[in-house]
Every structure is written in C-alpha cells, then in structure tokens.
Amino acid sequence: MIVVEVKDFSGWLIRQVEIRGYFADKAIDSRSDDVKRIIQNHAFEEATAAADVLENAIEGDVVTLRQILGKETVTVYAKALLTNEGKWVESEGDQEKLNKLKGHRAPESVIGPLLTTTLFSRLLPQDGQKPPDIPKTLKLLQDVRLCVQQLLRPARDHLRPKINDLVFENVTPGNPDSASVDQSRRPKANPLVDYEWLRFQLVEDSKSAAVWTELRRSGLYKHDVSLTLVTMLGDRTVPLPSTIRTASADSGLTPPPNADRFFLQIASPLTTAGALFLFALILLLLIALAFRTDLISDTSGIRRPDGIRPYSLARAQMAFWFLVIICASLFLWIATGTWHILNETCLWLIGIGSGTALGSAIISETDAAKAPSIPQNPLTRSRSESLDNFRQQLDAAIAEANAAVATAQPELATQLTARRDALVKQKNDLRQMPQIRWRRLLRDWLTDGDVYSFHRYQMLAWTLVLGLFFVAQVWTNWELPIFEKTTFALLGITSGTYLGFKLQKSQ
C-alpha cells in the first residue's frame, strides 16, 4: 500500500485544459459554444477563477475573494455592490467596508458589481450601450463550473501509479471519493489549495504481470525508482509533476537522509536468506554424498581401475534436473513471494530422468548377474580412501597373489592365476587413467568401458542445453517454463538411445 498526497489536483487539471486548449472529451463536447470558445482561446483558467469568485461572493467569503482578486479589485467590487445596496460610506475604513460583504446574497445581486472588476471585464467584455445579460452570464459561469466537475471525476478515477516509466493500468485509487484531507492535519500555504491523499494497493495479477517483470529486472532489493501519477485527458496519458517528500518535510524539523528518494523493494532479504540457505544445504549435501558415497554412481556396474564405482550418466541427469527445478522454484519464491507449484514440464523432466536412471540400473543389474566369478577390477576401495594408499594396497595384493600362485595346489592355481592377472591388468589400467578428477568424471559419463560413445555425449549435451534454456526462461519470464511435446520427444529419444546401446552392450 502506498499513500500519495496530491496537491491542488483540480488546479492542475484546469491548467492542463488551459495549456492544451480544446481536446476531445465528453465533459467539453457537451458544453455550450461559449465554454468551448473560452477553452479554445486558452482562457479556461480565468473562467474557473471567475466561477470561484462568483461562488465566494455569493457566500460572502471575503478572505478568499481577496486571495483571488487582490485587495484593490475587491475594493472596486465592494464599492459597486454596496453602492447598489445603499450601504457605501466613503468615510468608513476598509475593514468596515469589507465586513459588509459578508453574508449570503443572491447571484443576481453580485454578478453586476463583479462585471466591473478587471477579471470579469477581461473575460466577459460588455457592450457599454447595452445592459449586461445577467442570466446568460450566470449560466456561462455555471456551465464552466459543471465542466470542471465533469472533467475532475474521471481524471481522478483514471489516476494510476507510474514507476520507472511503467504504468500500473489495473491499480486504481482505493479511495477516490474520500481522498480530501482534513485541513487541520495538513497546513496550507494557500487557502485555495486542496490536498488529497490517495491510496494505491500495488498487487501482482495477470494484468500487471508484465509491469512487475520489468520492475524485477531493475532490481529485487531496495533500490531507487521514480514514482509519479498519470491520468487520462482525452486520448492522452498525462503525468502529474511529482516530488518525493516525507511527512515531516514541510515542518521545521530536519528531514531524514534520503528524504527526496523513493525506494522499492520486491524481494524480502529474510526470504532470500532462507532460500539461499536451503539451496546451499541441498547442494552441499548432494556434492558431499556424491563424492563420499555411491549416490549418483552405477552401483551394479564394473568398478573403475581405481577401485570405486563409475559415476552414472543417467543418475547424474536425474540429479541435474532435481537441482535445476529446486533452484528455479526457490528463485521464483524469492522474486514473487509465492511458491510456484511444479507444472507438467517439471514433472515430465523429473519423470524422464528417473525413468532413464531406473532403466540403466536394471540393465546394469543384469550385467552384474552375468559377470564372471573374478571381477574385472577385483581390488576395491571406499571413496574416502586416498588413491596413493590404494596404489600401495594394489602392489601388496599383486605380491601376495604371486606368492599364492607359487605355492598353490594345482586345483587352485588356475583361479589364483586369474586373480593375479586381473590385479596386474587393474594396475596397468590405473596408470592409464586420467589423473585429474574432472577428466575421470567425463570418462565415466562418456565411455562404455574404454570406448567413447556419441549417444552418451548426445544425452549429456542435450541435457545441458535444455537445462540452460529452462533457467533462461525462468529468468526472462519469472515463471516455470512450459516445454512443447517435441522437446519431451527429444529428451525421450536421447534417453531411449542411451538405454538401447547400453542394453545392446550387455547382450
């Protein structure tokens, strides 16, 4: 909720009509030709001032008359009016004469004396040979007053907040009919100036989604923005001149720092901290488990020469979509303040990743059942054990195997020899393994044994590309993306090809 104080809105509106002259508007088109001529001649401000003078003269408001006409012109009016009433006394003081102007009078009794003033004579020049047409003059001023009222109401109803050149078309004043401020709560420098407080509830809905998207691009946290109000005059959107001030800016107190700046904060720092902590916890836990356990490893596949299980491309894809979707959901929670329930796209991505991992696990389990009694890499190690220590254990195991073969009974020699040869091959393969960890990771993902496979590369590449596209759509549109069926078909084809080659290799 923002509260905007509007100073002299009716005066600003009158000046806009004065400056622009005639423009298409129902309030103007329905007026008399005399009023239209006044507007076309850029005399609308004088005409409304004359209507205000007439109203205050009828009510006998001397203070306001002096404010509008000035001291000398009020004296001219007072002399003409009191002379007509037989109350003019030349010897009386100015204040005594003005006091006689107080009290309600009929419009017909004040309009004649008012026509002698400079304002009225300039606006409504009279033919000296003819008496003034009092009814026509009163009707003209009444028509001017009615024109102002009919311009004012739709202009107030069409007030919209504008932030950084972005207009909230769906945000209307919450109190257009009760916006006037009690003048005791707002000191006035000018008794003719009215103040209004208009309340605007800035909410996000389907109509303002595009505006909020642009505002989020300017920053989610506390930052400077420009704020003003705009309204419709005819077919044009016109901005109101605006100044950012605090409530105490007009008092004698020293204004606080940044009193002339308007700050906008969309995202909550507390929500951001909570979301970042949650995502960091999920990410770090996944990384820790991935390096210390077989969370994303091929648990049924052949171990690598370094004694640990290879990382599974299918399980890595499942973990990738898991992290991307969680990150997108938390980001949208930070940016919009609402939790976005997963859409069909997210469910399809999770389903394809999980189905691929499940199919891969079933095929690997079948391979394990067909494996010989002596595995390809018989010596194993845990992920927490260092590679140097494993090399020492491998050398010791080979020496022990050689000794066992030399002293083995004939019926056990064949089995012990096969184990020794497997250990020697494991040592040789270990020497040929990449020494850098990320290269070993790519080897796990892109090879079937020792052969690099394009279908694995294709699956990895399309997963990364679509993941980047997913994140870009979230950042651009501030919502979870919706993939087309052809995109899901592409993912299905790459995953199916991966499983097909894996199945073919196992047979």
C-alpha positions in Angstrom: 0.0 0.0 0.0 1.3 3.4 -0.9 -0.3 6.7 0.0 0.2 9.6 -2.4 -0.5 13.2 -1.4 -1.9 15.2 -4.4 -1.7 19.0 -4.0 -4.4 21.1 -5.8 -5.4 18.4 -8.3 -8.3 20.5 -9.6 -6.0 23.4 -10.2 -3.5 21.2 -12.1 -6.3 19.9 -14.2 -7.6 23.3 -15.1 -4.1 24.4 -16.1 -3.8 21.4 -18.4 -7.0 22.4 -20.1 -5.8 26.0 -20.3 -2.5 24.9 -21.9 -3.9 22.4 -24.4 -7.0 24.2 -25.4 -9.8 22.1 -26.9 -9.4 18.3 -26.9 -11.9 15.6 -27.4 -13.7 14.8 -24.1 -17.3 14.2 -23.2 -17.2 16.9 -20.5 -16.1 19.5 -23.0 -18.1 18.4 -26.0 -21.3 18.5 -24.1 -20.8 22.2 -23.0 -22.1 25.3 -24.7 -20.4 27.0 -27.6 -19.3 29.9 -25.3 -17.5 27.5 -23.0 -15.8 25.8 -25.9 -14.7 29.2 -27.2 -13.2 30.1 -23.8 -11.3 26.8 -23.9 -10.1 27.3 -27.4 -8.9 30.8 -26.5 -6.9 29.4 -23.6 -8.9 31.3 -21.1 -10.3 28.4 -19.1 -8.2 29.2 -16.0 -9.6 32.7 -15.9 -13.1 31.4 -16.4 -12.8 28.9 -13.5 -11.3 31.7 -11.4 -14.4 33.9 -12.2 -16.7 31.0 -11.3 -14.8 30.7 -7.9 -15.2 34.4 -7.4 -18.9 34.3 -8.0 -19.4 31.4 -5.6 -17.4 33.1 -2.8 -19.1 36.4 -3.5 -22.5 34.7 -3.1 -21.3 33.1 0.2 -19.6 36.4 1.4 -16.2 34.8 1.9 -14.1 37.9 1.9 -10.8 36.2 2.7 -11.0 34.0 -0.4 -12.1 36.9 -2.5 -9.1 38.9 -1.6 -6.9 35.9 -2.2 -8.2 35.5 -5.8 -8.9 39.1 -6.8 -6.4 41.1 -4.8 -7.0 44.0 -2.4 -7.6 46.7 -4.9 -10.0 44.7 -7.1 -12.0 43.6 -4.0 -12.4 47.3 -3.1 -13.7 48.0 -6.6 -16.2 45.2 -6.2 -17.2 46.3 -2.7 -17.9 49.9 -3.8 -20.1 48.7 -6.7 -22.0 46.2 -4.6 -22.5 48.4 -1.5 -23.5 51.4 -3.7 -26.2 49.3 -5.3 -27.4 48.3 -1.8 -27.1 51.8 -0.5 -24.5 50.8 2.1 -21.4 52.5 0.8 -20.0 55.1 3.2 -16.8 56.8 1.9 -15.6 57.8 5.3 -15.6 54.2 6.7 -12.4 52.2 7.0 -11.5 49.4 4.5 -12.2 46.7 7.1 -15.6 48.0 7.9 -16.5 48.1 4.2 -15.3 44.5 3.7 -17.3 43.3 6.7 -20.4 44.5 5.0 -19.7 42.0 2.1 -20.2 39.1 4.5 -23.4 37.1 4.4 -25.2 35.2 1.7 -26.5 37.1 -1.3 -28.4 36.1 -4.5 -26.3 35.5 -7.6 -28.2 38.3 -9.5 -27.1 40.9 -6.9 -23.4 40.2 -7.0 -22.8 39.5 -10.7 -23.4 43.1 -11.8 -20.7 44.5 -9.4 -18.3 41.7 -10.3 -18.6 42.6 -14.0 -16.9 45.9 -13.1 -13.7 44.1 -12.0 -10.7 43.5 -14.2 -11.1 39.7 -14.2 -14.7 39.7 -15.4 -14.3 42.6 -17.8 -11.4 40.9 -19.5 -13.1 37.5 -19.6 -16.6 38.8 -20.4 -16.4 42.2 -22.2 -19.6 44.1 -22.1 -21.2 46.4 -24.6 -21.4 49.8 -23.0 -24.6 50.6 -24.9 -26.5 47.6 -23.6 -27.1 46.4 -20.1 -25.3 43.2 -19.1 -27.1 39.9 -19.8 -27.1 38.7 -16.2 -28.9 35.3 -16.8 -26.6 34.5 -19.7 -23.5 35.4 -17.7 -24.6 33.3 -14.7 -25.4 30.3 -16.9 -22.0 30.6 -18.6 -20.2 30.5 -15.2 -22.4 27.7 -14.0 -21.5 25.8 -17.2 -17.8 26.4 -16.6 -18.2 25.0 -13.0 -20.0 22.0 -14.3 -17.3 21.4 -16.9 -14.6 21.4 -14.2 -16.6 18.9 -12.1 -17.2 16.6 -15.1 -13.5 16.7 -16.0 -12.3 16.2 -12.5 -14.1 13.0 -11.6 -12.9 10.8 -14.5 -9.5 12.3 -14.3 -9.3 11.3 -10.6 -10.7 7.8 -11.3 -8.1 7.3 -14.1 -5.2 8.2 -11.8 -2.6 5.4 -12.0 0.8 5.0 -10.3 3.8 5.0 -12.6 7.1 3.6 -11.5 10.2 3.8 -13.8 8.0 4.7 -16.8 5.9 1.6 -16.2 2.2 2.4 -15.6 0.0 0.1 -13.4 -3.1 0.1 -15.5 -5.0 -2.1 -13.1 -4.2 -0.2 -9.9 -6.9 2.4 -9.2 -7.2 4.8 -6.2 -8.6 2.9 -3.3 -10.5 6.0 -2.0 -11.3 8.4 -4.9 -14.5 9.6 -3.2 -12.9 10.2 0.3 -9.5 11.5 -0.6 -9.7 15.0 0.7 -7.6 15.7 3.7 -8.8 17.4 6.9 -7.0 20.7 6.6 -6.2 20.7 10.3 -4.0 17.8 9.5 -2.2 19.5 6.7 -1.2 23.1 7.0 -1.8 25.1 3.8 0.3 27.9 2.4 -2.6 28.9 0.2 -6.3 28.7 1.3 -7.2 27.9 -2.3 -5.0 24.8 -2.4 -6.6 21.5 -1.5 -4.7 18.4 -0.5 -5.8 14.8 -1.3 -4.4 11.5 0.0 -4.9 8.7 -2.5 -4.2 5.1 -1.6 -2.9 2.6 -4.1 -2.6 -1.1 -3.5 0.3 -2.5 -5.6 -0.6 -6.1 -6.2 0.5 -8.5 -8.9 -2.0 -10.2 -11.1 -2.4 -11.3 -14.7 -2.9 -7.7 -15.9 0.2 -6.3 -14.2 2.5 -9.3 -14.7 4.4 -7.6 -17.5 5.0 -4.5 -15.4 6.2 -6.4 -12.4 8.5 -8.4 -14.7 10.2 -5.2 -15.9 10.4 -3.9 -12.4 12.1 -7.0 -11.2 14.7 -6.6 -13.9 15.6 -3.2 -12.3 16.3 -4.9 -9.0 14.8 -7.2 -6.5 16.1 -5.4 -3.4 16.0 -1.9 -2.1 16.8 0.5 -4.9 15.9 3.9 -6.2 12.9 4.3 -8.5 10.9 7.2 -9.9 7.3 7.4 -8.8 4.6 9.6 -10.2 0.9 9.5 -11.1 -0.6 9.7 -14.5 -4.2 10.2 -15.7 -6.1 10.4 -18.9 -7.0 13.7 -20.5 -8.9 13.0 -23.7 -6.9 10.3 -25.5 -3.6 11.2 -23.9 -1.8 10.0 -20.8 -0.5 13.0 -18.8 1.9 12.7 -15.8 1.4 14.8 -12.7 4.5 16.7 -11.5 5.9 14.8 -8.5 8.3 15.3 -5.7 9.3 12.6 -3.2 8.9 14.1 0.3 8.5 12.7 3.8 5.6 13.5 6.0 7.7 15.9 8.1 9.3 17.6 5.1 7.0 20.7 5.4 7.6 21.1 9.1 10.5 22.8 10.8 12.2 19.5 11.6 15.3 18.4 9.8 14.3 15.9 7.1 15.9 12.5 7.4 18.5 11.3 5.0 17.3 10.3 1.5 14.0 12.2 2.1 13.8 13.0 -1.6 14.2 9.4 -2.8 11.6 6.6 -3.3 12.8 3.1 -2.7 11.3 -0.1 -4.0 12.0 -3.5 -2.5 10.3 -6.5 -4.2 12.1 -9.4 -2.6 12.4 -10.0 1.2 16.0 -10.3 2.5 14.8 -12.8 5.1 13.1 -14.9 2.4 16.2 -14.7 0.3 18.5 -15.8 3.2 16.2 -18.7 3.9 16.0 -19.8 0.3 19.8 -19.5 -0.2 20.5 -21.4 3.0 18.1 -24.2 1.9 19.5 -24.5 -1.6 23.1 -24.4 -0.3 22.3 -27.1 2.2 20.7 -29.3 -0.6 23.6 -28.6 -3.0 26.4 -29.2 -0.5 24.8 -32.3 0.9 24.4 -33.7 -2.7 28.0 -32.9 -3.5 29.3 -34.4 -0.3 27.2 -37.6 -0.8 28.3 -37.8 -4.5 32.0 -37.8 -3.5 31.8 -39.9 -0.4 29.1 -42.4 -1.3 27.6 -44.1 -4.4 24.6 -41.8 -4.5 25.0 -41.0 -8.2 27.2 -43.9 -9.2 26.4 -47.0 -11.2 26.1 -49.4 -8.2 25.8 -52.5 -10.4 28.4 -51.7 -13.0 32.1 -52.7 -13.3 34.3 -50.8 -10.9 37.0 -48.5 -12.3 40.7 -49.4 -12.1 41.0 -47.1 -9.1 38.6 -49.4 -7.2 35.5 -47.2 -7.0 32.2 -47.4 -8.9 31.9 -45.2 -12.0 29.6 -42.2 -12.0 26.3 -42.9 -13.8 25.3 -40.6 -16.6 21.6 -41.4 -16.0 21.7 -40.7 -12.3 23.7 -37.5 -13.0 20.9 -36.4 -15.3 18.3 -37.1 -12.7 20.3 -35.2 -10.1 20.7 -32.3 -12.6 17.0 -31.8 -13.2 16.4 -32.2 -9.5 18.7 -29.3 -8.7 17.6 -27.1 -11.6 13.9 -27.4 -10.7 14.5 -26.8 -7.0 16.7 -23.7 -7.8 14.0 -22.3 -10.1 11.3 -22.8 -7.6 13.3 -21.2 -4.8 14.3 -18.3 -7.1 10.6 -17.6 -8.0 9.7 -17.8 -4.4 12.3 -15.1 -3.6 11.3 -12.9 -6.6 7.5 -13.2 -6.4 6.8 -14.1 -2.7 4.7 -17.1 -3.7 5.5 -20.7 -4.1 5.2 -22.0 -7.6 3.7 -25.5 -7.7 5.5 -27.7 -10.2 3.9 -27.7 -13.6 3.7 -30.5 -16.1 7.1 -29.7 -17.6 8.8 -30.2 -14.3 7.0 -33.5 -13.8 8.0 -34.7 -17.2 11.6 -33.7 -16.7 11.8 -35.5 -13.4 9.9 -38.5 -14.8 12.3 -38.8 -17.8 15.3 -38.5 -15.6 14.0 -41.0 -13.1 12.9 -43.5 -15.8 16.3 -43.3 -17.5 18.1 -43.9 -14.2 15.8 -46.8 -13.4 16.3 -48.4 -16.8 20.0 -48.0 -16.5 20.0 -49.7 -13.1 18.0 -52.7 -14.4 20.4 -53.2 -17.3 23.5 -52.9 -15.0 22.0 -55.4 -12.6 21.6 -57.8 -15.4 25.2 -57.3 -16.4 26.3 -58.0 -12.9 24.4 -61.3 -12.8 26.4 -62.4 -15.9 29.8 -61.3 -14.6 32.5 -63.9 -14.1 33.4 -65.1 -10.6 36.5 -63.0 -10.7 35.6 -59.3 -11.4 37.5 -57.2 -13.9 38.9 -55.0 -11.2 39.0 -57.2 -8.1 40.5 -54.8 -5.6 38.1 -52.2 -4.3 38.3 -49.1 -2.2 36.0 -46.6 -0.5 35.7 -43.1 -1.8 37.1 -41.7 1.4 40.3 -43.7 0.9 43.2 -41.9 -0.8 44.4 -43.0 -4.3 48.0 -43.3 -3.2 47.1 -45.6 -0.4 45.1 -47.7 -2.9 48.1 -48.0 -5.2 50.1 -49.4 -2.3 47.4 -51.8 -1.5 47.3 -52.9 -5.1 51.0 -53.5 -5.2 50.7 -55.5 -2.0 47.8 -57.5 -3.4 49.8 -58.4 -6.6 52.8 -59.5 -4.5 50.5 -61.6 -2.3 48.8 -63.1 -5.4 52.2 -64.0 -6.9 53.2 -65.8 -3.7 49.9 -67.6 -3.6 50.3 -68.8 -7.2 53.8 -70.1 -6.5 52.7 -72.2 -3.5 49.2 -73.1 -4.7 47.8 -76.6 -5.2 47.2 -77.5 -8.9 43.4 -77.4 -8.4 43.6 -73.8 -7.1 46.4 -72.5 -9.4 44.1 -71.6 -12.2 41.8 -69.4 -10.1 44.7 -67.7 -8.3 46.4 -67.0 -11.5 43.3 -65.4 -13.0 43.0 -63.2 -9.9 46.7 -62.2 -10.2 46.3 -61.4 -13.9 43.2 -59.3 -13.1 45.1 -57.4 -10.4 48.0 -56.8 -12.8 45.6 -55.5 -15.5 43.9 -53.3 -13.0 47.3 -51.8 -12.1 48.1 -51.2 -15.7 44.7 -49.6 -16.4 45.1 -47.4 -13.3 48.3 -46.0 -14.8 46.4 -45.0 -17.9 43.5 -43.4 -16.1 43.4 -39.5 -16.2 45.0 -38.0 -13.1 42.7 -35.0 -13.0 39.3 -35.7 -11.2 37.0 -33.9 -13.7 38.6 -35.9 -16.6 37.9 -39.1 -14.8 34.3 -37.9 -14.3 33.9 -37.2 -18.1 35.4 -40.6 -18.8 32.7 -42.2 -16.6 29.9 -40.3 -18.4 31.1 -40.6 -22.0 32.6 -44.1 -22.2 31.2 -47.7 -22.4 34.2 -49.3 -20.8 37.2 -47.8 -22.7 35.2 -46.6 -25.8 33.8 -43.1 -26.0 30.2 -43.2 -27.2 28.4 -40.5 -29.1 25.0 -41.5 -27.7 26.3 -40.7 -24.2 27.7 -37.3 -25.4 24.4 -36.5 -27.1 22.5 -37.2 -23.9 24.8 -35.1 -21.9 24.8 -32.2 -24.4 21.0 -32.0 -24.8 20.5 -32.2 -21.0 22.8 -29.2 -20.5 21.3 -27.2 -23.4 17.7 -27.7 -22.2 18.8 -27.0 -18.6 20.2 -23.7 -19.8 17.0 -22.9 -21.7 14.9 -23.8 -18.6 16.9 -21.4 -16.4 16.8 -18.6 -19.1 13.1 -18.9 -19.4 12.7 -18.6 -15.6 14.9 -15.6 -15.5 13.2 -13.9 -18.5 9.5 -14.7 -17.8 9.6 -15.1 -14.0 7.7 -18.3 -14.2 8.3 -22.0 -14.7 8.6 -22.7 -18.4 6.3 -24.9 -20.4 8.1 -27.2 -22.9 6.5 -28.3 -26.1 5.8 -32.0 -26.8 8.7 -32.1 -29.3 11.1 -31.1 -26.6 10.0 -34.0 -24.4 10.2 -36.3 -27.5 13.8 -35.1 -28.0 14.7 -36.0 -24.4 12.9 -39.3 -24.7 14.8 -40.2 -27.9 18.2 -39.3 -26.4 17.4 -41.3 -23.2 16.0 -44.2 -25.2 19.1 -44.3 -27.4 21.3 -44.3 -24.3 19.4 -47.2 -22.8 19.3 -49.1 -26.2 23.0 -49.0 -26.6 23.6 -49.9 -23.0 21.2 -52.9 -23.4 22.9 -54.0 -26.7 26.3 -53.9 -25.0 25.1 -56.1 -22.2 24.0 -58.9 -24.6 
